[in-house]
Amino acid sequence: MASPVSHLTAPAEPEEFESPLKILNDAGDWLSPTSWASKIIKYAFGFDPVEVAKQWFMGDWETYAQCSELWKNLGKFCEDLAANIDAGNHELSGTWDGQAADAAFSYFNSLRGNLHDIKGSLDAMGEEYFLTSHGVWASAEAVGQLIGQILDAAATTAITWTAGTMVSFTGVGAVLGYSLGAAELMRMGELWGDLTKTVNALQMRIDAAYGQLSNTSGELASVLNDFPLPGASYNHPAV
């Protein structure tokens, strides 16, 4: 009826997924440690926002995303195995009668049902892994964009302050340059606030996903513990 072992393959590279650390590295690539923009960031925050963001997204999220396919493949294995058992059970029932036949049919039917239950749990775990990994990826994209805006604001601040210093002899030019720079510093603070809100929201989603995974794995363990086993060997009275 089916080939269960065909699903026991290594998961492929996750589609539409990019490493969060790569995203953040790309966002901060143009910032030179010796640039004025870098000095502005140290002045405004006292730390490197790119490095802090990287710490928040540390981990092998590509492999985590691959686990989604792994769980679903195991679910397909159980589904095909259940289909084979069901087909064999019905074929056997057409040629075998008696108490032993009834007991065997009941046993294999229970086994088929348990395999379907296991498939449901494995599929649910695969979906949670998919949603979590892609949530991390999407959040990293949003954080990368916010970091880009922070770096742009830092560069703008450096330019306006430099310009203000260069035309300080006019008085008005200095005031204008420094006031624009101060506005950009305030904007950097607001952007960092948006960034931390994004990360906090992601953490809440991850916590909820792990709670769901804990429940699902508990259900899976329960099904495995209740896996039907033959009660006793069968002794034919004529033997």
Accessible surface in RSA format (square Angstrom, percent):
REM  Atomic radii and reference values for relative SASA: ProtOr
REM  Chains: A
REM  Algorithm: Lee & Richards
REM  Probe-radius: 1.40
REM  Slices: 20
REM RES _ NUM      All-atoms   Total-Side   Main-Chain    Non-polar    All polar
REM                ABS   REL    ABS   REL    ABS   REL    ABS   REL    ABS   REL
RES MET A   1   181.74  94.1 100.90  66.8  80.84 192.5  78.93  67.1 102.81 136.2
RES ALA A   2    40.21  37.0  12.06  18.6  28.15  64.0  24.72  34.8  15.49  41.0
RES SER A   3    61.16  51.7  52.97  70.7   8.18  18.9  39.46  84.0  21.70  30.4
RES PRO A   4    16.19  11.8  16.19  14.8   0.00   0.0  16.19  13.4   0.00   0.0
RES VAL A   5   103.12  67.9  94.45  85.5   8.67  20.9  94.45  82.1   8.67  23.5
RES SER A   6    66.54  56.2  41.74  55.7  24.80  57.1  43.72  93.1  22.82  32.0
RES HIS A   7    45.06  24.6  41.58  28.9   3.48   8.9  31.49  32.5  13.57  15.8
RES LEU A   8    91.54  51.0  58.68  42.0  32.85  82.6  65.58  46.1  25.96  69.9
RES THR A   9    79.76  56.7  68.09  69.0  11.68  27.8  60.02  80.6  19.75  29.9
RES ALA A  10    91.70  84.3  61.94  95.6  29.76  67.7  68.23  96.1  23.47  62.2
RES PRO A  11    35.67  26.0  24.78  22.6  10.89  39.6  24.78  20.5  10.89  67.7
RES ALA A  12    62.87  57.8  52.58  81.1  10.29  23.4  62.14  87.5   0.74   1.9
RES GLU A  13   132.48  76.1 121.16  91.7  11.33  27.0  62.63 121.1  69.85  57.0
RES PRO A  14    29.33  21.4   8.00   7.3  21.33  77.5  17.98  14.8  11.36  70.6
RES GLU A  15   147.98  85.0 132.67 100.4  15.31  36.5  52.89 102.3  95.09  77.6
RES GLU A  16   146.46  84.1 123.00  93.1  23.46  55.9  51.41  99.4  95.04  77.6
RES PHE A  17    28.94  14.5   0.66   0.4  28.28  73.6   1.41   0.9  27.53  78.8
RES GLU A  18    59.76  34.3  56.01  42.4   3.75   8.9  24.93  48.2  34.82  28.4
RES SER A  19    22.95  19.4  19.70  26.3   3.25   7.5   9.17  19.5  13.78  19.3
RES PRO A  20     1.51   1.1   1.51   1.4   0.00   0.0   1.51   1.2   0.00   0.0
RES LEU A  21    45.28  25.2  45.28  32.4   0.00   0.0  45.28  31.8   0.00   0.0
RES LYS A  22   105.97  51.7 102.81  63.1   3.15   7.5  81.45  73.3  24.52  26.1
RES ILE A  23    16.42   9.3  12.52   9.3   3.90   9.4  14.53  10.5   1.89   5.1
RES LEU A  24     0.00   0.0   0.00   0.0   0.00   0.0   0.00   0.0   0.00   0.0
RES ASN A  25    58.51  40.3  55.65  53.8   2.86   6.9  15.97  38.4  42.54  41.1
RES ASP A  26    72.58  50.8  56.42  56.2  16.17  38.2  27.90  65.7  44.69  44.6
RES ALA A  27    20.39  18.7   5.09   7.9  15.30  34.8  17.64  24.8   2.74   7.3
RES GLY A  28    13.18  16.2   0.00   N/A  13.18  16.2   2.41   6.6  10.77  24.1
RES ASP A  29   106.29  74.5  76.92  76.6  29.38  69.5  29.20  68.7  77.09  76.9
RES TRP A  30   127.81  51.3 100.17  48.5  27.64  64.9 102.75  54.8  25.06  40.7
RES LEU A  31    27.94  15.6  13.43   9.6  14.52  36.5  13.57   9.5  14.38  38.7
RES SER A  32    46.90  39.6  42.02  56.1   4.89  11.3  34.20  72.8  12.71  17.8
RES PRO A  33   106.84  77.9  94.39  86.0  12.44  45.2  98.64  81.4   8.19  50.9
RES THR A  34   113.83  81.0  96.50  97.8  17.33  41.3  78.31 105.2  35.52  53.7
RES SER A  35    33.80  28.6  24.36  32.5   9.44  21.8  33.80  72.0   0.00   0.0
RES TRP A  36   157.65  63.3 153.47  74.3   4.17   9.8 127.97  68.2  29.67  48.1
RES ALA A  37     6.86   6.3   5.28   8.1   1.59   3.6   5.28   7.4   1.59   4.2
RES SER A  38     8.42   7.1   7.97  10.6   0.45   1.0   0.22   0.5   8.20  11.5
RES LYS A  39   105.71  51.6  99.62  61.1   6.09  14.5  56.49  50.8  49.21  52.4
RES ILE A  40     5.01   2.9   4.93   3.7   0.09   0.2   5.01   3.6   0.00   0.0
RES ILE A  41     3.73   2.1   3.73   2.8   0.00   0.0   3.73   2.7   0.00   0.0
RES LYS A  42   126.46  61.7 117.56  72.1   8.90  21.2  71.63  64.5  54.83  58.4
RES TYR A  43   155.98  72.8 124.86  71.0  31.12  81.0  88.63  66.6  67.35  83.0
RES ALA A  44    42.54  39.1   6.18   9.5  36.36  82.7  12.49  17.6  30.05  79.6
RES PHE A  45    36.31  18.2  13.47   8.3  22.84  59.4  18.22  11.0  18.08  51.8
RES GLY A  46    64.22  79.2   0.00   N/A  64.22  79.2  30.13  82.7  34.09  76.3
RES PHE A  47    74.35  37.2  64.77  40.1   9.58  24.9  74.35  45.1   0.00   0.0
RES ASP A  48    58.40  40.9  51.27  51.0   7.13  16.9  23.97  56.4  34.43  34.3
RES PRO A  49     0.07   0.1   0.07   0.1   0.00   0.0   0.07   0.1   0.00   0.0
RES VAL A  50     9.80   6.4   9.80   8.9   0.00   0.0   9.80   8.5   0.00   0.0
RES GLU A  51    81.68  46.9  81.60  61.7   0.08   0.2  36.97  71.5  44.71  36.5
RES VAL A  52    42.71  28.1  41.36  37.4   1.35   3.3  42.71  37.1   0.00   0.0
RES ALA A  53     0.00   0.0   0.00   0.0   0.00   0.0   0.00   0.0   0.00   0.0
RES LYS A  54    42.54  20.8  42.54  26.1   0.00   0.0  14.54  13.1  27.99  29.8
RES GLN A  55   119.35  66.7 104.16  76.1  15.18  36.1  35.99  76.6  83.36  63.2
RES TRP A  56   107.27  43.0  73.11  35.4  34.16  80.2  52.21  27.8  55.07  89.3
RES PHE A  57     2.75   1.4   1.80   1.1   0.95   2.5   2.73   1.7   0.02   0.1
RES MET A  58   105.21  54.5  89.64  59.3  15.57  37.1  82.21  69.9  23.00  30.5
RES GLY A  59    45.15  55.7   0.00   N/A  45.15  55.7  32.44  89.0  12.71  28.5
RES ASP A  60    93.44  65.4  72.65  72.3  20.79  49.2  40.54  95.4  52.90  52.8
RES TRP A  61    35.53  14.3  35.17  17.0   0.36   0.9  35.34  18.8   0.19   0.3
RES GLU A  62    61.31  35.2  61.31  46.4   0.00   0.0  28.62  55.4  32.69  26.7
RES THR A  63    66.34  47.2  66.26  67.2   0.08   0.2  50.43  67.7  15.91  24.0
RES TYR A  64    33.06  15.4  29.86  17.0   3.20   8.3  32.24  24.2   0.82   1.0
RES ALA A  65     6.60   6.1   0.60   0.9   6.00  13.7   0.68   1.0   5.92  15.7
RES GLN A  66    34.95  19.5  33.78  24.7   1.17   2.8   4.42   9.4  30.53  23.2
RES CYS A  67    33.35  25.2  32.34  36.1   1.01   2.4   0.84   2.1  32.52  35.1
RES SER A  68     6.66   5.6   6.66   8.9   0.00   0.0   3.00   6.4   3.66   5.1
RES GLU A  69    65.30  37.5  61.76  46.7   3.54   8.4  31.47  60.9  33.83  27.6
RES LEU A  70    68.22  38.0  68.22  48.8   0.00   0.0  68.22  47.9   0.00   0.0
RES TRP A  71    56.04  22.5  56.04  27.1   0.00   0.0  55.99  29.9   0.05   0.1
RES LYS A  72    64.74  31.6  64.52  39.6   0.22   0.5  37.48  33.7  27.26  29.0
RES ASN A  73    12.37   8.5  12.37  12.0   0.00   0.0   2.47   5.9   9.91   9.6
RES LEU A  74    55.76  31.1  55.71  39.9   0.05   0.1  55.71  39.1   0.05   0.1
RES GLY A  75     0.00   0.0   0.00   N/A   0.00   0.0   0.00   0.0   0.00   0.0
RES LYS A  76    94.49  46.1  94.39  57.9   0.10   0.2  44.83  40.3  49.66  52.9
RES PHE A  77    48.61  24.3  48.61  30.1   0.00   0.0  48.61  29.5   0.00   0.0
RES CYS A  78    11.20   8.5  11.20  12.5   0.00   0.0   0.00   0.0  11.20  12.1
RES GLU A  79    70.77  40.6  70.26  53.2   0.51   1.2  13.07  25.3  57.70  47.1
RES ASP A  80    26.25  18.4  26.25  26.1   0.00   0.0   0.00   0.0  26.25  26.2
RES LEU A  81    57.89  32.2  57.89  41.4   0.00   0.0  57.89  40.7   0.00   0.0
RES ALA A  82     0.16   0.1   0.00   0.0   0.16   0.4   0.14   0.2   0.02   0.1
RES ALA A  83    38.71  35.6  29.44  45.4   9.27  21.1  36.93  52.0   1.79   4.7
RES ASN A  84    43.86  30.2  34.44  33.3   9.42  22.7  20.22  48.7  23.64  22.8
RES ILE A  85    31.70  18.0  23.82  17.7   7.88  19.0  30.36  21.9   1.34   3.6
RES ASP A  86    45.24  31.7  43.98  43.8   1.26   3.0   4.09   9.6  41.15  41.0
RES ALA A  87    31.30  28.8  18.63  28.7  12.67  28.8  27.64  38.9   3.66   9.7
RES GLY A  88    36.91  45.5   0.00   N/A  36.91  45.5  32.16  88.3   4.75  10.6
RES ASN A  89     7.49   5.2   3.18   3.1   4.31  10.4   2.86   6.9   4.63   4.5
RES HIS A  90   101.86  55.7  92.05  64.0   9.81  25.1  66.71  68.8  35.15  40.9
RES GLU A  91   137.38  78.9 123.29  93.3  14.09  33.6  52.02 100.6  85.36  69.7
RES LEU A  92    75.51  42.1  72.80  52.1   2.71   6.8  75.22  52.8   0.29   0.8
RES SER A  93    49.98  42.2  31.16  41.6  18.82  43.3  23.43  49.9  26.55  37.2
RES GLY A  94    66.04  81.4   0.00   N/A  66.04  81.4  33.96  93.2  32.08  71.8
RES THR A  95   119.20  84.8  80.25  81.4  38.95  92.8  76.89 103.3  42.31  64.0
RES TRP A  96    98.89  39.7  94.26  45.6   4.62  10.9  75.66  40.3  23.23  37.7
RES ASP A  97   129.47  90.7 105.49 105.0  23.98  56.7  37.56  88.4  91.91  91.7
RES GLY A  98    41.33  51.0   0.00   N/A  41.33  51.0  35.19  96.6   6.14  13.8
RES GLN A  99   164.00  91.7 152.51 111.5  11.50  27.4  56.49 120.2 107.51  81.5
RES ALA A 100    19.54  18.0  11.25  17.4   8.29  18.9  15.38  21.7   4.17  11.0
RES ALA A 101     7.95   7.3   4.59   7.1   3.36   7.6   4.91   6.9   3.04   8.0
RES ASP A 102   100.14  70.1  93.35  92.9   6.79  16.1  30.02  70.7  70.12  69.9
RES ALA A 103    64.18  59.0  50.91  78.6  13.28  30.2  59.42  83.7   4.76  12.6
RES ALA A 104    18.92  17.4  12.23  18.9   6.69  15.2  18.41  25.9   0.52   1.4
RES PHE A 105    67.62  33.8  66.77  41.4   0.85   2.2  67.33  40.8   0.29   0.8
RES SER A 106    65.88  55.7  60.60  80.9   5.28  12.2  30.30  64.5  35.58  49.8
RES TYR A 107    56.26  26.3  50.01  28.5   6.25  16.3  37.44  28.1  18.81  23.2
RES PHE A 108    67.86  33.9  67.86  42.0   0.00   0.0  67.86  41.1   0.00   0.0
RES ASN A 109    55.60  38.3  53.75  51.9   1.86   4.5   1.64   3.9  53.96  52.2
RES SER A 110    50.45  42.6  40.83  54.5   9.62  22.2  22.07  47.0  28.38  39.8
RES LEU A 111    21.65  12.1  21.65  15.5   0.00   0.0  21.65  15.2   0.00   0.0
RES ARG A 112    63.11  26.5  63.11  32.2   0.00   0.0   7.22   9.9  55.89  33.9
RES GLY A 113    23.32  28.8   0.00   N/A  23.32  28.8  22.32  61.3   1.00   2.2
RES ASN A 114    24.54  16.9  24.54  23.7   0.00   0.0   0.07   0.2  24.47  23.7
RES LEU A 115     9.19   5.1   9.19   6.6   0.00   0.0   9.19   6.5   0.00   0.0
RES HIS A 116    79.01  43.2  70.51  49.0   8.50  21.8  45.59  47.0  33.42  38.9
RES ASP A 117    81.55  57.1  71.77  71.4   9.79  23.1  14.80  34.8  66.75  66.6
RES ILE A 118    11.55   6.6  11.55   8.6   0.00   0.0  11.55   8.3   0.00   0.0
RES LYS A 119    42.24  20.6  42.24  25.9   0.00   0.0  12.20  11.0  30.04  32.0
RES GLY A 120    40.65  50.1   0.00   N/A  40.65  50.1  34.21  93.9   6.44  14.4
RES SER A 121    10.80   9.1   6.53   8.7   4.27   9.8   3.01   6.4   7.79  10.9
RES LEU A 122    10.23   5.7  10.23   7.3   0.00   0.0  10.23   7.2   0.00   0.0
RES ASP A 123    43.90  30.8  41.42  41.2   2.49   5.9  24.84  58.5  19.07  19.0
RES ALA A 124    40.96  37.7  31.72  49.0   9.23  21.0  39.81  56.1   1.15   3.0
RES MET A 125    15.54   8.0  15.54  10.3   0.00   0.0  15.54  13.2   0.00   0.0
RES GLY A 126     0.00   0.0   0.00   N/A   0.00   0.0   0.00   0.0   0.00   0.0
RES GLU A 127    73.43  42.2  73.43  55.6   0.00   0.0  34.90  67.5  38.53  31.5
RES GLU A 128    32.47  18.6  32.47  24.6   0.00   0.0   1.62   3.1  30.86  25.2
RES TYR A 129    37.23  17.4  37.23  21.2   0.00   0.0   3.46   2.6  33.77  41.6
RES PHE A 130    80.68  40.4  80.59  49.9   0.09   0.2  80.68  48.9   0.00   0.0
RES LEU A 131    98.54  54.9  89.26  63.9   9.28  23.3  90.18  63.3   8.37  22.5
RES THR A 132     8.58   6.1   0.44   0.4   8.15  19.4   8.13  10.9   0.45   0.7
RES SER A 133     0.17   0.1   0.17   0.2   0.00   0.0   0.00   0.0   0.17   0.2
RES HIS A 134    31.27  17.1  29.11  20.2   2.17   5.5  27.70  28.5   3.57   4.2
RES GLY A 135    15.26  18.8   0.00   N/A  15.26  18.8  14.43  39.6   0.83   1.9
RES VAL A 136     1.17   0.8   1.17   1.1   0.00   0.0   1.17   1.0   0.00   0.0
RES TRP A 137    63.84  25.6  63.84  30.9   0.00   0.0  63.49  33.9   0.35   0.6
RES ALA A 138    52.37  48.2  44.63  68.9   7.75  17.6  46.93  66.1   5.44  14.4
RES SER A 139     4.93   4.2   1.81   2.4   3.13   7.2   2.99   6.4   1.94   2.7
RES ALA A 140     0.00   0.0   0.00   0.0   0.00   0.0   0.00   0.0   0.00   0.0
RES GLU A 141    59.62  34.2  58.76  44.5   0.85   2.0  19.21  37.2  40.40  33.0
RES ALA A 142    37.79  34.8  33.34  51.5   4.45  10.1  36.63  51.6   1.16   3.1
RES VAL A 143     0.00   0.0   0.00   0.0   0.00   0.0   0.00   0.0   0.00   0.0
RES GLY A 144     6.55   8.1   0.00   N/A   6.55   8.1   4.08  11.2   2.47   5.5
RES GLN A 145   120.15  67.2 109.31  79.9  10.84  25.8  38.70  82.4  81.45  61.8
RES LEU A 146    23.65  13.2  23.65  16.9   0.00   0.0  23.65  16.6   0.00   0.0
RES ILE A 147     0.05   0.0   0.04   0.0   0.01   0.0   0.05   0.0   0.00   0.0
RES GLY A 148    19.00  23.4   0.00   N/A  19.00  23.4  18.92  51.9   0.09   0.2
RES GLN A 149    66.26  37.1  65.08  47.6   1.18   2.8  23.53  50.1  42.73  32.4
RES ILE A 150     0.00   0.0   0.00   0.0   0.00   0.0   0.00   0.0   0.00   0.0
RES LEU A 151     0.00   0.0   0.00   0.0   0.00   0.0   0.00   0.0   0.00   0.0
RES ASP A 152    81.80  57.3  79.75  79.4   2.05   4.8  24.32  57.2  57.48  57.3
RES ALA A 153     0.99   0.9   0.00   0.0   0.99   2.3   0.96   1.4   0.03   0.1
RES ALA A 154     0.00   0.0   0.00   0.0   0.00   0.0   0.00   0.0   0.00   0.0
RES ALA A 155    26.48  24.3  24.87  38.4   1.61   3.7  26.28  37.0   0.20   0.5
RES THR A 156    54.39  38.7  53.63  54.4   0.76   1.8  29.90  40.2  24.49  37.0
RES THR A 157     0.00   0.0   0.00   0.0   0.00   0.0   0.00   0.0   0.00   0.0
RES ALA A 158     8.62   7.9   7.17  11.1   1.45   3.3   8.20  11.5   0.42   1.1
RES ILE A 159   118.43  67.4 114.28  85.1   4.15  10.0 117.73  84.8   0.70   1.9
RES THR A 160    19.10  13.6  17.19  17.4   1.91   4.5  19.10  25.7   0.00   0.0
RES TRP A 161    65.10  26.1  64.76  31.3   0.34   0.8  64.19  34.2   0.91   1.5
RES THR A 162    61.91  44.0  56.51  57.3   5.40  12.9  52.87  71.0   9.04  13.7
RES ALA A 163    46.38  42.6  43.35  66.9   3.03   6.9  45.97  64.7   0.41   1.1
RES GLY A 164     0.52   0.6   0.00   N/A   0.52   0.6   0.45   1.2   0.08   0.2
RES THR A 165    82.53  58.7  75.94  77.0   6.59  15.7  62.29  83.7  20.24  30.6
RES MET A 166   141.28  73.2 116.28  77.0  25.01  59.5 104.20  88.6  37.09  49.1
RES VAL A 167    58.43  38.4  58.43  52.9   0.00   0.0  58.43  50.8   0.00   0.0
RES SER A 168    58.23  49.2  44.99  60.0  13.25  30.5  19.76  42.1  38.48  53.9
RES PHE A 169   172.35  86.2 131.29  81.3  41.06 106.9 144.08  87.4  28.27  80.9
RES THR A 170    69.60  49.5  42.39  43.0  27.21  64.8  48.67  65.4  20.93  31.6
RES GLY A 171    36.83  45.4   0.00   N/A  36.83  45.4  35.46  97.3   1.37   3.1
RES VAL A 172   117.92  77.6 114.57 103.7   3.35   8.1 117.12 101.8   0.80   2.2
RES GLY A 173    16.45  20.3   0.00   N/A  16.45  20.3  13.65  37.5   2.80   6.3
RES ALA A 174    13.96  12.8  13.96  21.5   0.00   0.0  13.96  19.7   0.00   0.0
RES VAL A 175   105.73  69.6 100.98  91.4   4.75  11.5 105.73  91.9   0.00   0.0
RES LEU A 176   104.57  58.2 102.45  73.3   2.12   5.3 104.47  73.4   0.11   0.3
RES GLY A 177     7.69   9.5   0.00   N/A   7.69   9.5   7.20  19.8   0.49   1.1
RES TYR A 178    98.23  45.9  94.21  53.6   4.02  10.5  76.70  57.6  21.54  26.6
RES SER A 179    58.32  49.3  44.78  59.8  13.54  31.2  43.65  92.9  14.67  20.6
RES LEU A 180    88.49  49.3  87.46  62.6   1.04   2.6  87.82  61.7   0.67   1.8
RES GLY A 181     0.00   0.0   0.00   N/A   0.00   0.0   0.00   0.0   0.00   0.0
RES ALA A 182    47.07  43.3  46.07  71.1   1.00   2.3  46.08  64.9   1.00   2.6
RES ALA A 183    53.20  48.9  43.61  67.3   9.58  21.8  47.03  66.2   6.17  16.3
RES GLU A 184    36.13  20.7  36.13  27.3   0.00   0.0   1.88   3.6  34.25  28.0
RES LEU A 185    34.95  19.5  27.75  19.9   7.20  18.1  27.75  19.5   7.20  19.4
RES MET A 186   135.00  69.9 124.81  82.6  10.20  24.3 100.69  85.6  34.32  45.5
RES ARG A 187    94.04  39.5  92.73  47.3   1.31   3.1  34.46  47.1  59.58  36.1
RES MET A 188     0.03   0.0   0.03   0.0   0.00   0.0   0.03   0.0   0.00   0.0
RES GLY A 189    39.87  49.2   0.00   N/A  39.87  49.2  29.37  80.6  10.50  23.5
RES GLU A 190   112.95  64.8 102.17  77.3  10.78  25.7  49.47  95.7  63.48  51.8
RES LEU A 191    14.07   7.8  14.04  10.0   0.02   0.1  14.04   9.9   0.02   0.1
RES TRP A 192    37.90  15.2  37.90  18.3   0.00   0.0  24.49  13.1  13.41  21.8
RES GLY A 193    26.29  32.4   0.00   N/A  26.29  32.4  25.78  70.7   0.51   1.1
RES ASP A 194    64.93  45.5  62.35  62.1   2.57   6.1  13.79  32.5  51.14  51.0
RES LEU A 195     0.00   0.0   0.00   0.0   0.00   0.0   0.00   0.0   0.00   0.0
RES THR A 196    36.85  26.2  36.27  36.8   0.58   1.4  24.66  33.1  12.19  18.4
RES LYS A 197   143.91  70.2 137.70  84.5   6.21  14.8  87.82  79.1  56.08  59.7
RES THR A 198    35.36  25.2  28.40  28.8   6.96  16.6  18.07  24.3  17.29  26.1
RES VAL A 199    20.71  13.6  20.45  18.5   0.26   0.6  20.45  17.8   0.26   0.7
RES ASN A 200    91.25  62.9  89.25  86.2   2.00   4.8  22.68  54.6  68.57  66.3
RES ALA A 201    42.56  39.1  38.36  59.2   4.19   9.5  41.08  57.9   1.47   3.9
RES LEU A 202    11.71   6.5  11.71   8.4   0.00   0.0  11.71   8.2   0.00   0.0
RES GLN A 203    91.04  50.9  90.35  66.0   0.69   1.7  35.47  75.5  55.57  42.1
RES MET A 204   140.49  72.8 133.08  88.1   7.41  17.6 105.38  89.6  35.11  46.5
RES ARG A 205   123.64  51.9 115.59  58.9   8.05  19.2  72.40  98.9  51.25  31.1
RES ILE A 206    23.12  13.2  22.23  16.6   0.89   2.2  23.12  16.6   0.00   0.0
RES ASP A 207    83.41  58.4  71.97  71.6  11.44  27.1  29.77  70.1  53.64  53.5
RES ALA A 208    69.75  64.1  50.48  77.9  19.27  43.8  62.66  88.2   7.09  18.8
RES ALA A 209    10.66   9.8   7.07  10.9   3.59   8.2  10.28  14.5   0.38   1.0
RES TYR A 210   103.51  48.3  98.58  56.1   4.93  12.8  78.29  58.8  25.22  31.1
RES GLY A 211    34.93  43.1   0.00   N/A  34.93  43.1  33.37  91.6   1.56   3.5
RES GLN A 212    81.16  45.4  78.19  57.1   2.97   7.1  16.17  34.4  64.99  49.3
RES LEU A 213    13.57   7.6  12.79   9.1   0.79   2.0  12.96   9.1   0.61   1.7
RES SER A 214    72.50  61.3  60.29  80.5  12.21  28.1  28.57  60.8  43.93  61.6
RES ASN A 215    92.68  63.9  83.57  80.8   9.11  21.9  19.58  47.1  73.10  70.7
RES THR A 216     3.35   2.4   3.23   3.3   0.12   0.3   1.22   1.6   2.14   3.2
RES SER A 217    48.57  41.0  43.80  58.5   4.77  11.0  28.98  61.7  19.59  27.4
RES GLY A 218    40.12  49.5   0.00   N/A  40.12  49.5  33.47  91.8   6.65  14.9
RES GLU A 219   103.28  59.3  96.91  73.3   6.36  15.2  40.36  78.1  62.91  51.4
RES LEU A 220    23.99  13.4  23.99  17.2   0.00   0.0  23.99  16.9   0.00   0.0
RES ALA A 221    48.35  44.5  44.81  69.2   3.53   8.0  47.96  67.5   0.39   1.0
RES SER A 222    56.45  47.7  50.92  68.0   5.54  12.8  26.94  57.4  29.51  41.3
RES VAL A 223    26.80  17.6  24.41  22.1   2.38   5.7  26.80  23.3   0.00   0.0
RES LEU A 224    96.55  53.8  83.84  60.0  12.70  31.9  84.03  59.0  12.52  33.7
RES ASN A 225   126.10  87.0  92.46  89.3  33.65  81.0  25.30  60.9 100.81  97.4
RES ASP A 226   100.92  70.7  80.95  80.6  19.96  47.2  28.34  66.7  72.58  72.4
RES PHE A 227    63.62  31.8  54.12  33.5   9.50  24.7  54.12  32.8   9.50  27.2
RES PRO A 228    25.14  18.3  16.17  14.7   8.97  32.6  24.64  20.3   0.50   3.1
RES LEU A 229   144.77  80.6 121.64  87.0  23.14  58.2 121.64  85.4  23.14  62.3
RES PRO A 230    92.60  67.5  68.77  62.7  23.84  86.6  74.74  61.7  17.86 111.0
RES GLY A 231    84.79 104.6   0.00   N/A  84.79 104.6  42.23 115.9  42.56  95.3
RES ALA A 232    87.42  80.4  55.87  86.2  31.55  71.8  66.85  94.1  20.57  54.5
RES SER A 233   100.31  84.8  69.51  92.8  30.80  71.0  54.18 115.4  46.13  64.6
RES TYR A 234   140.12  65.4 109.33  62.2  30.78  80.1  92.24  69.3  47.87  59.0
RES ASN A 235   127.60  88.0 107.46 103.8  20.14  48.5  34.06  82.0  93.54  90.4
RES HIS A 236    91.15  49.8  83.41  58.0   7.74  19.8  53.40  55.0  37.75  43.9
RES PRO A 237   122.80  89.5  81.66  74.4  41.14 149.5  94.68  78.2  28.12 174.8
RES ALA A 238    88.36  81.2  46.06  71.1  42.30  96.2  57.67  81.2  30.69  81.3
RES VAL A 239   162.89 107.2 103.66  93.8  59.23 142.7 132.00 114.7  30.89  83.8
END  Absolute sums over single chains surface
CHAIN  1 A    13630.1      11185.1       2445.0       8594.2       5035.9
END  Absolute sums over all chains
TOTAL         13630.1      11185.1       2445.0       8594.2       5035.9
